[in-house]
C-alpha cells in the first residue's frame, strides 16, 4: 500500500492497469472448467427440466404437453413402489453400515500393533468399484457355482442348495451384506477423522471424574462428532438413494420387480422404453429429493454458533 | 499377585483384540482373495463351488483365455477402460490445475459465483441428467465415442479436482510467487516451474480419484456406450454375466472381476496416503 502511495500518478495507473489485466487472465485459466460444466452439466440440467414438459420419443418429433408427465407420475404406482423400496433400502443399509463402521472406527482409532494392516484390510473393498463388487457377489450368491448356498449345504445347514436370489428376503439381505462389505471401510475412515479430532485430555478428564466408557461415549464422543456423523450419514443416504449398480447386476430388479430402485425405474423408462420426456420428469423428482438432502446436509454441517 | 493378574488380563485383552482384528480383516479380504484365487482354476473346476478357493487340480490361466473368446474379447474392453481412465486422469489434472490456479490467485468478475456453481454441481445427481447428456453428445458428434465418455467423467470429477487444487494453491505462500516474479517469470513459467512442484501431492490425489472414478463407473458407460466395440470392462462383464454371449461361464466372470479389481487395489496400496488425504479434504470441507 505504502509503495503505491509513493509512486507518481502515471506510474500508479500503469501498475493498476497491468495488475487489472493480469487479474483478468484468471478467467482464461478457469475457462476450460467453466466450458465443461456448462456443456455437460448446466445445459443438460436445463434440458431435463425442458424435456420433462414434452412427449419426447427417441425417434420422431417431440411435442409440448405441459405438466402431463407429472400428472402421469402421480398415477404411476410402479414408480412410487420403486421410491418406497429405495427409501426402505436406504434406511436399512444406512443402519447396517453404521452398525459395522462405528465399531471398526473405534477399533482402528487407538494406535496399537497391526493397526495399519487392519485399517487397510477393512478399506480394501471400498476402492473396488460397485460394478466389480456386484459381479463378484453375483458369483458368490449363485446357487450352483457360488459359495454361500453350496457351503451351507455341504455343512449340513440346509437340506438342499437354496437359491438366495429367488425370493425377496434373502435377495434383499444379500445385497445389504454386499453393500456393507463394500462401503463400511469408507464410512469407517470418515468416522475415524471425527474421533481423532476429539482432544484426548477431554476423555482423560472425564475418566478421572469417574465417567464410564458408555457415559464418555454419550457425553463427549457423540456431541463432538456431530459434523462428522452428519457427513457420514448424508454420504450414505445420498449414495443409497441413487443405488443402481448392485440391483441391476445382481438382481436385475427381481425377484418379480420387487427391487427396482428409483434410478433403475428412470433408467428403464428412459433407456429401455425410450420415453425420454417421462424419464426427464421422473429425474426432476429425483433431483428435487437429492437437492433437499443436500440442503439438510448444509444445515447439519453448519459450524457451531458462537464459542462452542 | 494382583499386579500379575492385571498384567495377565491385559495380555488376554490384547489377544482378544487382535483375534477380533484378524477375523474381521479376513472377512473383508476374503471375497477379493477368493475371486483372485478361483480365477486360476481350470475351466472345469471353476464351474464348481469354490471350496476350497484355491485351485486343486492345477494352476491354469484357462479362464482368462475363455474370457477372451466372448464378444470382442478381453483386450478391447480392457483397452477401452484403460484409455478412458488415463484420458480422464490427464484432462482432470490439466483442467483442475488451471482452474485451481485461476480461482486461487486471480480476482476477476463473477469469480465467486463461478466457483460456487462448479462446486454445487456435486449436489445434482448426474443420474438425473443422463438423457440430455446423451442428446448433447449426439449433437456435437461425440455419441458412442470414448472421447465423449471422457468429457462426461472429467466434468463429474471437476468439483473435487478444483476444490482440491484451489486449496493446494492457496497453501503456497505468496512470497514464493513474488520472488519468482521479480526474477521475471511470467504466468505460465510461474505455474509450470514454480507452483507445480509445490502442489504435486494435490495433483496425485486428484489423478488417483479420477482414475478410480473412471475405471469403476457403470451407469453412464452403460447408457452412453451402445456399440459393443466401445464397451468398458464393467459393461462387457455385465453383458457376459447376464448371459448375452450364451451360457454364463463363472470362471470367465472370476477372471474378469480380477482384471477389474487388481489395478484399483495396486494403485490404492501404492498411493494410500494420497487417497486418505483426498477423503480427509472432502470430509473436513
Interface residues (C-beta under 8 A of the other chain):
Chain A: X22 X23 X24 X25 X26 X27 X28 X29 X30 X32 X33 X34 X36 X37 X39 X40 X41 X42 X43 X44 X45 X47 X48 X51 X104 X107 X112 X113 X114 X117 X118 X120 X121 X122 X123 X124 X125 X127 X128 X129 X130 X131 X132 X135 X136 X137 X138 X139 X140 X142 X144 X145 X146 X147 X150 X151 X154 X181 X185 X186 X189 X190 X193 X228 X231 X238 X242 X244 X245 X248 X249 X252 X263 X266 X267 X270 X271 X276 X279 X280 X283 X284 X286 X287 X290 X291 X294
Chain B: X14 X17 X18 X20 X21 X24 X25 X26 X27 X28 X29 X31 X32 X34 X35 X46 X47 X48 X49 X50 X51 X94 X95 X96 X98 X99 X101 X102 X103 X105 X106 X107 X108 X109 X111 X114 X117 X118 X121 X123 X124 X125 X126 X127 X128 X129 X130 X131 X132 X133 X135 X136 X140 X151 X152 X154 X155 X158 X162 X187 X212 X215 X216 X217 X218 X219 X223 X234 X237 X238 X241 X242 X250 X253 X254 X256 X257 X260 X261 X264 X265 X267 X268 X269 X272 X275 X276 X279 X280 X283 X284
